[in-house]
Amino acid sequence: MRAAAIARVAAPVLLTGLLSGCLLGPNYERPKVDVPATYRFAYSDVADVANTTWWEQFDDPVLNDLVKTALENNLNVKQAAARVDEFMGQFVSTRSALFPQASAGFSAARERASQNGPTPIPAGVSPVFNEFQPNLSAFWTIDLFGQVRRETEAARANANAAEQSRRATILTLVASVASSYITLRSLDAQLEIAKSTTESRADSVHVFTLRQQFGQTSDMELAQSQSDYAATKATIPQFEQQIAQQEDALAVLLGSNPEPILRGRALVDLSTPAVPAGMPSDLLERRPDLLQAEQNLVAQNALIGAARALYFPQISLTGLFGSVSTQFSSLFTGPARVWEFAGSATLPLFTGGNIYGQNKQADARQQEALFAYGNAIKVAFQQVDDALISVQKSREQLEILNDQVTSLRKYLRLARLRYEGGYTSFLEVLDAERNLFSAELQQTQIRAATLTNLVNLYMAMGGGWVTEAEKLTVPSPASQPAPAMAPVSQNAPAPGAPAAAGEAR
């Protein structure tokens, strides 16, 4: 009899298992993207350096240490890693619905029954008694139409998207540290120019003061010299303020409180990284933000199938095995044994448009994710082209400014000679000093902009260097590798996606 009962229960389970391959909704396929053959401002002189730690090409050990410190201590990176752990936990929880849920319980009670109740208690029988009840129960909702599998597919894609978001945070962090350091060294250089020019003009004021006392120069020329000295001196506290603020911003990127930042090589001595090679089609695999946008699309695509499954029956199996006895000594004997097996099926007949509305939402969210993915790709192409043209034009501008500074230095020297010889007024010398000061500041700014544009280019192109940077981060304990899981669909995870977690209770 027991074998026949088991067979009656196992038959529908086996049948539904054979039918469990049914998955509603569309399977994900990467959308076709209009990818240009080349970038609009392609370089002919490029190097395959997109997969290397490019910041080391500046040849500044201090910058290398700053990047390493930021990757180890930056709180945004730690927050992104914790977010990955959160989504991996959601993935495991969602996937658990594919398996039977089992639980064990034990209850003990001491009760008194009413002697005047509908069931009279015979004379001599105590109305007070004990009841002991251990049991094992199981519950399983059969995923006949793939709702849970689609939800699991979406949860896995969300975990992959969180991982790509973490890698995007690393990408942005490294670029921000390098750019901030370049800006800091640029401000340092501009401060030195301001101090040097101020000292030179202070000497001029001293000379003109002595000459004015002996009647060799006019009050107007002395006033002009004093005015230019004051104007240059006023830039010093401005640069000192900007330097302190830049140090504070960089310190926060390093994961520390605002504090002074160690300096390495001067701005003019920093080596120039090579322009990285790459094709537009490479961006789809190299940029974490694009991979994240695609995984968001994968998740929304899978949830269409989960919404479709709401129209179909849900089949559940339940079971209980245990014993009930008023005496603990006879609790595990045959007469105390109880068991129950049951199955149920529910089919929505009328929901007032609830399921229809959920399906409309799923379709709309998939379209939103699709358009967001396409827009992210176009923005990525724009950012690379913008970075390429910025590198090209800032280099050209720097060459022009180098020539201008050289010419202005010669002009200032000749103007001073002409003034000392009495061939021109002091106004010509002041004009030459102003132009040289302005040009030297602009030269420093453009030199920093040229290096920063290269940093932006590496950030825009992405690449394997993000993986190299990942090795310098400190993973959280919850981010340790988990046992691999069999895929829930034929869709492979995106490149760089986290390994699927093992099953947890």
C-alpha positions in Angstrom: 0.0 0.0 0.0 2.9 2.4 0.9 4.6 1.7 -2.4 1.4 2.4 -4.3 0.9 5.7 -2.4 4.4 6.8 -3.2 3.9 5.9 -6.9 0.7 8.0 -7.0 2.6 11.0 -5.6 5.7 10.5 -7.7 3.9 10.2 -11.0 2.8 13.8 -11.4 6.1 15.0 -10.0 8.0 13.1 -12.7 5.6 14.5 -15.3 6.0 18.1 -14.3 9.8 17.5 -14.1 9.8 16.5 -17.8 7.8 19.6 -18.7 9.9 22.0 -16.6 11.9 23.0 -19.7 9.1 25.3 -20.6 10.3 28.9 -20.4 7.9 31.7 -21.3 9.1 35.1 -22.6 11.9 35.9 -25.0 15.5 34.6 -24.6 18.0 37.4 -24.5 20.0 38.3 -27.7 22.3 41.3 -27.8 20.7 44.1 -29.8 22.3 45.0 -33.0 24.3 48.2 -32.6 25.3 50.7 -35.2 29.1 50.7 -34.5 31.3 53.0 -36.6 34.3 51.4 -38.3 36.7 53.9 -36.7 36.6 56.8 -34.3 36.0 60.2 -35.8 39.4 61.5 -34.6 41.5 58.4 -34.9 45.2 58.5 -34.1 47.7 56.9 -36.4 50.3 56.7 -33.6 48.8 54.5 -30.9 50.0 51.7 -28.6 48.4 48.6 -27.2 48.4 49.8 -23.6 44.7 49.7 -22.7 45.3 46.5 -20.7 48.2 47.8 -18.6 48.5 49.9 -15.5 48.7 53.1 -17.6 49.1 55.5 -14.6 52.6 54.1 -14.2 53.5 55.6 -17.6 53.7 59.0 -15.8 56.9 57.6 -14.2 56.0 59.1 -10.8 56.3 56.6 -7.9 54.2 58.9 -5.6 51.3 58.8 -8.0 51.5 55.0 -8.2 51.3 54.9 -4.4 48.4 57.2 -4.3 46.4 55.0 -6.8 47.3 51.9 -4.7 46.1 53.6 -1.5 42.9 54.8 -3.1 42.1 51.3 -4.4 42.7 49.8 -1.0 40.9 52.4 1.1 38.3 54.4 -1.0 34.9 54.0 0.6 33.0 54.2 -2.7 34.9 51.1 -3.9 34.0 49.3 -0.6 30.4 50.4 -0.9 30.2 49.1 -4.5 31.7 45.8 -3.3 29.1 45.5 -0.5 26.4 46.2 -3.2 27.7 43.2 -5.2 27.4 41.0 -2.1 23.8 42.3 -1.6 22.8 41.4 -5.1 24.5 38.0 -4.9 22.5 37.3 -1.8 19.3 38.3 -3.6 20.3 35.9 -6.4 20.7 33.0 -4.0 17.4 33.8 -2.3 15.5 34.0 -5.6 17.1 30.7 -6.9 16.2 28.9 -3.7 12.5 28.8 -4.8 13.5 26.3 -7.5 14.1 23.7 -4.8 11.8 22.0 -2.2 11.7 23.9 1.1 12.0 21.5 4.2 11.7 22.3 7.8 11.6 20.5 11.1 9.6 21.3 14.2 8.8 20.1 17.7 6.1 21.2 20.0 5.2 20.3 23.5 2.1 21.4 25.5 0.3 20.7 28.7 -3.5 21.2 28.4 -6.7 20.9 30.4 -9.8 19.9 28.5 -13.3 21.1 29.6 -15.3 18.4 31.5 -18.5 20.1 30.3 -17.5 20.3 26.6 -19.2 18.6 23.7 -17.1 15.5 24.2 -17.5 14.4 27.8 -14.5 13.1 29.6 -15.1 9.7 31.2 -15.1 9.5 35.0 -11.7 8.8 36.4 -9.9 10.3 33.5 -7.9 13.4 34.2 -8.8 16.4 32.1 -5.1 17.5 32.2 -2.8 15.9 29.7 0.4 16.4 27.8 0.9 16.6 24.0 4.2 16.1 22.2 4.5 16.6 18.4 7.7 16.4 16.4 7.3 16.7 12.6 9.2 17.1 9.3 7.4 19.2 6.6 8.2 20.0 3.0 6.8 22.4 0.4 7.6 22.7 -3.2 6.1 25.0 -5.9 6.9 23.4 -9.2 8.3 25.9 -11.7 6.3 24.4 -14.6 6.2 27.6 -16.7 9.6 29.1 -15.8 8.5 32.0 -13.5 11.2 31.3 -10.9 13.8 30.4 -13.5 13.2 33.8 -15.3 13.3 35.6 -11.9 16.6 33.8 -11.1 17.9 34.8 -14.5 17.0 38.4 -13.8 18.6 38.2 -10.3 21.8 36.8 -11.8 21.9 39.6 -14.3 21.4 42.2 -11.6 24.3 40.7 -9.7 26.4 40.9 -12.9 25.3 44.5 -13.3 26.4 45.3 -9.7 29.8 43.7 -10.4 30.1 45.9 -13.5 29.1 48.9 -11.4 31.9 48.1 -9.0 34.4 47.9 -11.9 33.1 51.2 -13.2 33.7 52.7 -9.7 37.3 51.5 -9.9 37.7 52.9 -13.4 36.4 56.3 -12.2 38.5 56.3 -9.0 41.8 55.6 -10.8 41.1 58.4 -13.3 40.0 60.8 -10.6 43.1 60.2 -8.5 45.4 60.7 -11.5 43.5 63.8 -12.7 43.5 65.3 -9.2 47.2 64.7 -8.8 47.9 66.4 -12.1 45.7 69.3 -11.1 47.6 69.6 -7.8 51.0 69.6 -9.5 49.7 72.2 -11.9 48.5 74.5 -9.1 51.9 74.0 -7.4 53.6 75.1 -10.6 51.4 78.1 -11.0 52.1 79.1 -7.4 55.8 78.9 -8.0 55.4 81.1 -11.1 53.3 83.6 -9.1 55.9 83.7 -6.3 58.8 84.1 -8.7 57.1 86.9 -10.6 56.1 88.6 -7.3 59.8 88.5 -6.1 60.9 89.9 -9.5 58.4 92.7 -9.3 59.2 93.4 -5.6 62.8 94.0 -6.7 61.5 96.4 -9.4 59.5 98.3 -6.8 62.6 98.6 -4.6 64.7 99.9 -7.5 62.0 102.4 -8.6 61.6 103.6 -5.1 65.3 104.4 -4.9 65.2 106.1 -8.3 62.2 108.1 -7.4 63.9 109.4 -4.3 66.8 110.7 -6.4 64.5 112.0 -9.1 65.5 109.5 -11.7 62.0 108.2 -12.3 58.5 109.6 -12.0 55.8 109.0 -9.4 53.6 107.5 -12.2 56.2 104.8 -13.1 56.6 103.9 -9.4 52.9 103.6 -9.0 52.6 101.4 -12.0 55.3 99.2 -10.7 53.7 99.0 -7.3 50.3 98.2 -8.9 51.7 95.3 -10.9 53.5 93.9 -7.8 50.3 94.0 -5.8 48.3 92.3 -8.6 50.7 89.5 -8.9 51.0 89.1 -5.1 47.2 88.8 -4.8 47.3 85.6 -6.9 49.4 83.8 -4.3 46.7 83.3 -1.7 44.3 82.3 -4.4 46.6 79.5 -5.6 47.3 78.5 -2.0 43.6 78.2 -1.3 43.1 76.1 -4.5 46.0 73.8 -3.5 44.6 73.2 0.0 41.2 72.4 -1.4 42.7 70.1 -4.1 44.6 68.3 -1.4 41.5 67.8 0.6 39.6 66.4 -2.4 42.4 64.0 -3.2 42.7 62.9 0.5 39.0 61.9 0.4 39.6 59.9 -2.7 42.4 58.1 -0.8 39.9 57.2 1.9 41.4 59.5 4.6 40.5 62.7 6.3 41.6 66.0 4.7 45.4 66.2 5.0 48.5 67.4 3.0 49.4 65.2 0.0 52.9 64.0 -0.7 54.4 65.3 -3.9 56.5 63.5 -6.5 57.8 64.7 -9.8 57.0 68.2 -11.0 54.4 68.7 -13.6 56.9 69.5 -16.3 58.8 66.3 -15.5 55.9 63.9 -15.7 56.2 61.5 -18.6 53.4 61.5 -21.2 51.4 58.2 -21.5 50.9 56.7 -25.0 47.6 57.0 -26.7 45.8 53.7 -26.3 44.8 51.6 -29.3 41.3 50.3 -29.8 38.3 50.0 -32.1 34.8 51.3 -31.5 33.4 47.7 -31.3 35.8 47.0 -28.4 33.9 49.4 -26.2 31.0 46.9 -25.9 33.3 44.5 -24.0 35.8 47.0 -22.4 33.6 49.6 -20.7 32.0 48.4 -17.4 29.2 50.9 -17.7 28.2 49.4 -21.1 28.3 45.9 -19.6 26.3 47.1 -16.7 23.6 48.6 -19.0 23.5 45.3 -21.0 23.0 43.3 -17.8 20.2 45.6 -16.8 18.6 44.8 -20.2 19.2 41.1 -19.6 17.3 41.3 -16.3 14.4 43.2 -17.7 14.2 40.8 -20.6 14.0 37.9 -18.3 11.3 39.5 -16.2 9.0 39.5 -19.2 8.9 35.7 -19.0 8.2 35.9 -15.3 5.2 38.2 -15.9 3.9 35.9 -18.7 4.0 32.9 -16.3 1.4 34.7 -14.0 -1.3 33.8 -16.5 -0.7 30.0 -16.0 -1.5 27.6 -13.2 0.8 27.3 -10.1 1.2 23.8 -8.8 2.4 23.1 -5.3 3.2 19.9 -3.4 3.2 19.7 0.4 4.1 16.9 2.8 4.3 16.3 6.5 5.7 13.4 8.5 5.8 13.2 12.3 4.1 11.8 15.4 1.7 12.9 18.1 1.4 11.4 21.6 0.4 12.4 25.1 3.2 10.3 26.5 6.8 11.1 25.6 7.7 7.4 26.0 5.4 6.4 23.2 6.1 9.4 20.9 8.1 7.4 18.3 5.9 4.2 18.2 3.8 3.2 15.3 0.4 4.2 16.6 1.7 7.8 17.2 2.8 8.3 13.6 1.1 10.9 11.4 1.7 11.9 7.8 0.1 13.9 5.1 0.8 14.5 1.4 -1.1 17.0 -0.7 -1.0 18.8 -4.0 -2.7 22.0 -5.2 -3.1 24.0 -8.3 -4.3 27.5 -8.7 -5.3 29.3 -11.9 -6.1 33.0 -12.0 -9.6 33.6 -13.5 -10.2 37.3 -12.8 -7.7 39.7 -11.4 -9.2 43.1 -12.5 -6.3 43.7 -14.9 -3.5 43.1 -12.3 -1.6 40.5 -14.4 -2.2 42.4 -17.6 -0.7 45.5 -15.8 2.3 43.6 -14.6 3.0 42.4 -18.1 2.7 45.9 -19.5 5.2 47.1 -16.9 7.6 44.3 -17.8 7.4 45.1 -21.5 7.9 48.9 -20.8 10.9 48.3 -18.5 12.5 46.1 -21.1 12.1 48.9 -23.6 13.5 51.4 -21.2 16.5 49.3 -20.6 17.0 48.7 -24.3 17.0 52.4 -25.1 19.2 53.1 -22.1 21.7 50.6 -23.4 21.7 52.1 -26.9 22.1 55.6 -25.5 25.0 54.5 -23.2 26.8 53.2 -26.3 26.4 56.4 -28.2 27.5 58.4 -25.2 30.6 56.2 -24.9 31.5 56.8 -28.6 31.1 60.5 -28.0 33.3 60.4 -24.9 36.1 58.6 -26.7 35.9 61.0 -29.7 35.9 64.0 -27.4 38.9 62.7 -25.5 40.8 62.0 -28.7 40.2 65.5 -30.1 41.0 67.0 -26.8 44.4 65.2 -26.6 45.2 66.2 -30.2 44.2 69.9 -29.8 45.7 70.4 -26.4 49.0 69.1 -27.7 48.9 71.5 -30.6 48.0 74.4 -28.2 50.8 73.5 -25.8 53.4 73.6 -28.7 52.1 77.1 -29.6 52.3 78.3 -26.0 55.8 76.9 -25.6 56.9 79.1 -28.6 54.9 82.1 -27.2 56.6 81.8 -23.7 60.0 81.6 -25.3 59.3 84.7 -27.4 57.8 86.7 -24.5 60.9 85.9 -22.4 63.1 87.3 -25.1 60.7 90.3 -25.5 60.9 91.1 -21.8 64.7 91.0 -21.8 64.8 93.3 -24.8 62.2 95.7 -23.3 64.3 96.0 -20.2 67.4 96.8 -22.2 65.5 99.4 -24.2 64.2 101.0 -21.0 67.6 101.1 -19.4 69.0 102.6 -22.6 66.3 105.3 -22.5 64.7 104.2 -25.8 61.3 103.4 -24.4 59.1 104.0 -21.3 58.5 101.6 -18.5 55.1 100.8 -19.8 56.6 98.5 -22.4 58.4 96.6 -19.6 55.2 96.3 -17.6 53.3 95.1 -20.7 56.0 92.5 -21.4 55.9 91.2 -17.8 52.1 91.0 -17.7 52.0 89.0 -21.0 54.8 86.6 -19.9 53.1 86.0 -16.5 49.8 85.3 -18.2 51.4 83.0 -20.8 53.4 81.0 -18.3 50.2 80.4 -16.3 48.3 79.3 -19.4 51.2 77.1 -20.5 51.1 75.3 -17.2 47.3 74.9 -17.3 47.5 73.5 -20.9 50.3 71.1 -20.0 48.1 69.8 -17.2 45.1 69.7 -19.5 47.1 67.6 -22.0 47.9 65.0 -19.4 44.3 65.1 -18.0 42.9 64.5 -21.4 45.0 61.4 -21.8 43.6 60.2 -18.4 40.1 60.9 -19.7 40.9 58.9 -22.9 41.9 55.9 -20.9 38.8 56.2 -18.8 36.6 56.5 -21.9 38.1 53.5 -23.7 38.1 51.2 -20.7 40.0 48.0 -21.1 41.8 45.3 -19.2 43.6 47.9 -17.0 40.5 47.9 -14.8 41.1 44.2 -14.1 44.7 45.1 -13.2 43.5 47.8 -10.9 41.0 45.3 -9.3 44.0 43.3 -8.0 45.0 46.2 -5.8 41.6 46.5 -4.1 40.9 44.8 -0.7 37.9 42.5 -1.2 35.3 42.3 1.6 35.0 38.9 3.4 31.6 38.3 1.9 33.0 38.6 -1.6 35.1 35.4 -1.5 34.5 33.0 -4.4 31.5 30.8 -4.1 30.9 27.3 -5.6 29.9 27.5 -9.3 26.2 26.9 -10.1 24.7 25.3 -13.2 23.3 28.0 -15.5 19.6 28.6 -15.4 19.4 29.5 -19.1 21.5 29.3 -22.2 22.7 33.0 -21.7 26.2 33.2 -20.6 27.1 35.9 -18.0 28.7 39.1 -19.4 32.5 39.3 -19.5 33.8 40.1 -16.0 30.6 39.0 -14.3 30.8 37.4 -10.8 30.7 33.7 -10.5 27.3 32.3 -9.6 26.9 31.6 -5.9 26.3 28.1 -4.4 23.0 27.2 -2.8 22.5 28.3 0.8 19.9 27.2 3.2 
